[in-house]
Amino acid sequence: MKNKYDIFIDEEKTMGYIGFLVVDNVPALQQILFNIRNSHQNNRSEIKYVTVNNTRIHIILSWINVFFSNDFCINYYYRKWNGDTNQKRNIIIKTINQIKGSLGGNKNIVAFMDFDSNHKNINIQNQITNSTNIIRCYHADSKMFDMLQLCDVLLQCAIKMESISWNNNEYIKLRGKMKKSVSMKKPELKKLIILHAIKMDKKNKKIRKKIY
């Protein structure tokens, strides 16, 4: 029997990008992410790149480590889009079909999209399901799925990695502040996230702008 895969899909509207996190064994991965979250905060507040603070930075960096080191996380893909809903649907369909190809034509896939109410009202889930021949595509609330929150963080990392170069001295400085519990401002925290993602991606290439 072929493996079951899940694809978590998030969007970034300001610059126009769509991200795809491909996961095997979601229950096991969810438990790992949940345990990391619980070790640093006692609530279910949403983890996002834009709302990072001196507590959530520990969760985000640990989640990034899990993505790059855990076999349950297959890969992360991201695509540019122009903000048009129909184009977005077509990009999602094309990308899911390409991901299926990378998984040997596996149809045993469920997709979860973190989109606003405008997108669910155009029946985009059924269009994607029928055009890709996967099990199902769902509109989901990111607050309920740690994988969608991880997808949000990885999409920001992927976008920023295109314009930010590796800086080892800056990375060491920011990591040192975090380890010493020195309070950092949001721009420093965001820079640390991007530099950490660059460092991890150099070791284990998993973030890909194009599949083929």
N, C-alpha and C positions, 0 to 999 in steps of 0.2 A: 504493500500500500504506500502511495506517495505521501510525503510529508505535507502537513497542513501549514500554510503560510498566511500571515496577515500583513497588510500594507496600510500604514497610517499616513494620512495625507493632510498637510497643513499649507497655509498660504501666507504670504507676506505682501500686503496690498501696496505699501508705499513705494517700494522699488519694483514690485511685480515679479514674484517668484513663487513657485510651488515646490514643496518638498515631499519626498516619499521615503518613509522608513520601512524597510522590509524585515519582518521578524518571524522566527520559527519558535514554537513553544511559548506562546504568549503567557500562559499561567505562571510558568517558572520565572520568566523575565519580570512579570508584574510583581511577583513576590520579592525579587531582588530589589527592584526600584522602590517598592513600598517599605522594605526594611531600611533602606538608606534614608528615605524621607523621615521615617519615624525616629531614627537615631539623632536627627537634628532639629525636628520641630514636632509639636504635639497637635497639629491640626492638618486639615486637607487643603490649605490655601494653595492656589494654582502656582506652579513653578513655570516662570516665563523669563526669557532673556531680559525683557524690558523692565521687569519688576525685581531684578536681582538685588539682594542686600547682603549684609555681612553674615547673615545666617544661611540664606539660600545658596550662597556661593559654594558652600561645602557640599550641598546636595547636587548642584549642577555639575561641579567638577567630578564628583563620584559617578554621576550618571554618564558623563562623557567617557569616563574610564570603562564603564560597563559596556557601552556601545562599541568601543574599539577592541575590547579584550574578550568579550563573551561571544561564543559561537551562536547563541540565540539571535543575536543581531547580525543579519546577513550583510546588508549594505544600506547606504543612504544616497538617494539620487535627487537632484534638483534641476528645475527647468525655468527658464525665463518665460514670462507671459505678458501680454499687453493690457490686461485688466478687463478684457471682454469675456463675458460668461461663456459664450459658445466656444471661444478659443480655449478657455480653461478646460471645458468638458473634453474637447478634442485632444488636448495635451495629456489629460489624465488617462483617457482611453489608450492613446498611443503608448504612453509610458508603462501602463499596466501590462499591455500586450508585450512590450519589450522585456519587462521584468519576468513575465511568464516564460519567454524564450530563454532568458538567462537561467531559469529554474528547470529547464528541460521540457518546457511546454506544460508545466503543471497547472491544472485548472482548479486545484483544491485550495483556493485563495478567497479570503474575505477582505474587503477594503473598508476602512473607516475614514470619513472626511470630517475635519473640524471646520465647518463653514457656517456662515450666518443664515438666517431664515430665508433670505432672498434666494439662496441656492437650493435649499430643500424644496422650495415651492415650484421649481421648474422640473421636478421629477428627474433630476440629474442622476439619482441613485439607480433607477431602473434603466436609464439610457446607458450608463457605464456598465452595469451588470450584463445587459443584453449584448453590448458591443464587444465585451472582453471575454464573455462566457466563463466568468468566475462564479463562485457560489453566491455571493451577494455583496452589494455596496451599501453602506449605511452612513447616514448623517449622524454625527456623534458630538457630544458635549465634551470638550477637552478637560473640563474640571473633573470628569469621571474616569479619564484614561491617562495614566502616567505616560504611556507611550506617545500620546498626542502632545503632551507637554514636552517630552524629550524631543519629539519631532520639531517643535517650535524652536527649541534651543539649537538643534543641529542645523536648521535652516538659516538662522542668523549667523551661525559659525561659517556655514558654507558661503554665504553671501559676502561676509566681511573678509574671509580668507582670500578673496579675489583681489583685494586692495591693500591688505596688511601683510607686511613681510615679517619673517621670524626675527625676533630680537631676544637673544638669550639673556643678556644682562637685565633687560626690563622684566623678563619672565621671572628670573631669580629674585629680583627685588620685590615684585608683587607677591610671589609665593611666600617670601620671607615675612612680609607684612601679615599675610593671612595666618601663617603658622604662629606668629606672635600675638595674634588677635588684635592687631592694630586696625582701628576703624578706617575703612577705605570708602571713598566716594564712588558713586555709581559709574563714572567713566573708567576708573581704575578697575573696578570689578568686571565690567564688560570687556576691557582689554585683556584681563587675565583669562577670561573664558575663551576668547579668540586665540590667544597665544597657546593656551593649553590644548585646544583643538588642533592647532597647527602642529604642535609637538607630537601629539598622539597620531595624527594622520600621517606624519612622516614615518612613523614606526609600522603602522598597519593601515595601508590605504583603503579606506572604506567610503569616503565621500567622493561621489562622482557626479559631474555635471551632465555628462552624456553616457548612455549605456553603450551605444554602438557608434 
